[in-house]
Amino acid sequence: MNEIRLLLAEDQELIRSSLQIVLEMEEDLVITTAVENGEEALNYCEKDQPDLILMDVNMPVMNGIEATKRIKEKYPQIKIIILTTFQEMDYVIEALQAGAEGYLLKAIDTKDLVAGIRVVAKGGHLINQEVAKQLFSGYIHKTDSSLQQNADRYGLSKRELEVLRCLSDGLSNQVIAEKLFLSMGTVKNYISNLYSKLEVTNRKEALAKAEQEKLV
């Protein structure tokens, strides 16, 4: 069985260590190094190119999307699987556009992660099923120019529009904060701004107005 040389890029030490322990139990998987951010991953690739990188999205210094872009530009032969906790469509699209071969949630079962690594290493592509369904079932329609024009009429920023979409999906403030990498206080501020700009006083009114004005 051919060895697959892996690089782990993950800023959370516990997750990074756990992944390393689990993956090193597989005979064909070899962890060449484990780094804390995208810049370290890029620097390592300049010295030694792994076969595949497991790349976290949200890291300090350089995030996983930017690191993917830069690594793919210099070393297109390196396979990259993006790992994230959140099913954020913007990141899926950016990762795929940057050249990533796969996109998986960290909560995936270990055996499925290992199987996915082997699939990608052999030249395949791997996208979480739920992500793929959302990606190809109308997301593009939601981000078209007409929707942005409607948002512009109310002076909504791109981030406010993202928060409004989350509200329309029925997400709580806590889930919105996690999904958009924001603090709870920041989310509440965005929601307050939305109410003001839409001239409403609560979530129910905001969602009715958003649907009426085709903002989501």
N, C-alpha and C positions, 0 to 999 in steps of 0.2 A: 504494500500500500504506500503510495507516494505521500511524503510529508507535506503539510500545509503550514507555511510559516506565517504566524499571526502577529499583528501589532494591536495592542489594546489602548484606546484613547478614551479615558473616562476620569473626570475630576473628583468623583466621590470615591474615597479610598476603600470603603467597605465593598462597594459594588465592583470596583476594579479588582480587588483581592479575591472576591468570591468568583468572579468570572475566570480569573487566572487559575484558581484551584480546580474549578469544574472542568475547564477546557483542557488542562494539562493531564487529566485522567484519560483522555482519548489518545490512543497510540499514534494517530496520524496528525495530531495537532501540536504544533510547537510554538510557544509564546516567545517571540524574539525580544520583546520589551513591552513595558506598560508605562504609559505617560499620562500626564494630568491635563493637557490641553492640546489644541490643534497645532500650535506653533511647535511644540515639542515633537509632535508626530511628523510634521513637515521636516524639521531638522534631522530627525532620525532617518527619514527616507533619503536624505541627501548622502548619508553614509552607507546605508544598507537597505535595500528595498525588500520588504516582506511580500508574501503572495497576496495577503488580504489584511484589511484593517477593519476592526470593529470600532466605529467612530460615534461617540456620544454627540448629541446636538448642542446642548447648552453647557459650554465650558468657558472659563475665563481666558483672558489673553487673546485667544483666537477660537471662535466656535467651530463646531464640526462642519457646517456648511462651507464656510470660507476655507477651512483646511482641505476639504474635499475638492473644491475648485482648484486650489493651488497644486495639490498633489496630482490630480488628474491631468493638469496642464503639463506638468513635468514628467510624470511617470504614469501614462495612461494604462500600462499593463497591470498596475496594482488594482486589485478588486477592493471595493469599499462597501461595507454594510453599515448603514446608519442605525444607531440604537437610540431610542428615546422613550420617555415615560408618557408622552402626550401625542395624541393623534391630531397633530396640527397640520392642516392641509398645505399651508404656505411652505412649511419645512419639507413636506413630501415632494412638492413640485420643485423647490429649489435644489433638493438633494438629487433628484433624478436629472434635472437639467445640468447639474454640476458633473454628472457622470456616475453617480453611485449605482451599484448593481442591485442593492437591496435596501430594504427599510423594515425594521422590526421593532416591536415594543419590548422593553426590558422585561416585562412580565411574562414573556413567552417561556414555555416549558423548555428545560435544558436540552432534552433530546431533539426538540424541534429546532432549537438554535444551532446545535451541532450539525443536524441534517442540512439546515440552510447554508451553513458555512461551506459544506462539501458541495452543495449544488452550485453556489456562486463560484467557488474555486475551480469548478469544471467548466465555467463559462455561462452558467445560467443566471437568471435574474430572480429576485425574491422580494415580494411586496406583501405585507400583511393583508389578509383577505378583506377586512373591514375598510382598511385604508384604500385599497384598490377600488372597492365598491363606491366609496364616497368620491374618489378621484375622478371616476369616469361616469358619474351619475348626476351631473348638473352643477358641479362646483364651478366650472368655467362660466356657466351662465350667471352665477351669483357674483362673479367678479368682472362682468363686462362693463363697457364704458357707460352704458345707459344708467346702470345702477349707481356708478360713481357720480354721474351728472345729477341724479336725484339727491344724493348725499350732499353734493356741493351747494344745492339750493338752500340747505339748512346749515351750511357751514360746518358740516361734520368732518372731522379729521379721519384719516385712514384708521387710526387706532380706535377712535370712537365708533366707527362703523364695525370694526371687528368685535368690540364689546357688545354692540347692538345685535349682531348676528348670534353671539353667544347667548344673549338674553332670549332671542327668538327660539333658540334650541332648548330652552328651559334649564340652562345651567345656573347653578347657584354662584354667588359671589366668590366663594372659596374655590370652586372648580374653574371659574373664569380666571382667577388669579394664577392658578397652577398652569392652566393651558397657555396663557399669554405671558407667563414669566413676570407677573406683576405682583406688587404687594396688595393686601386687602384694602389699605387706605387709598391706593392709586385707583383701584377698580371702583371704589365708592365715589371717588372724585369724577371719574369718567361717566359714571351713571348719573351723577348729579348734573354734569354738563349736558348730557343727553336730554334729561328732563327739561332743562332750561331752554335748549335750542329747539326742541320739539314742542315746547309750550305744553307740557303735561306734568302731572304730579306723582305718578306712580308707574310701576312696571306694566300693569295691565293696559293703561292708557298709552304708554310708550310703544308697546307691541302692536296695539290697534293702529296707531298712527303710522308706524313703520310699514305695516302691511298695506295700509291705504295708500301711502306715498311710494310704495314699491322700493323700500330701502333695504329689504332683506330677501 
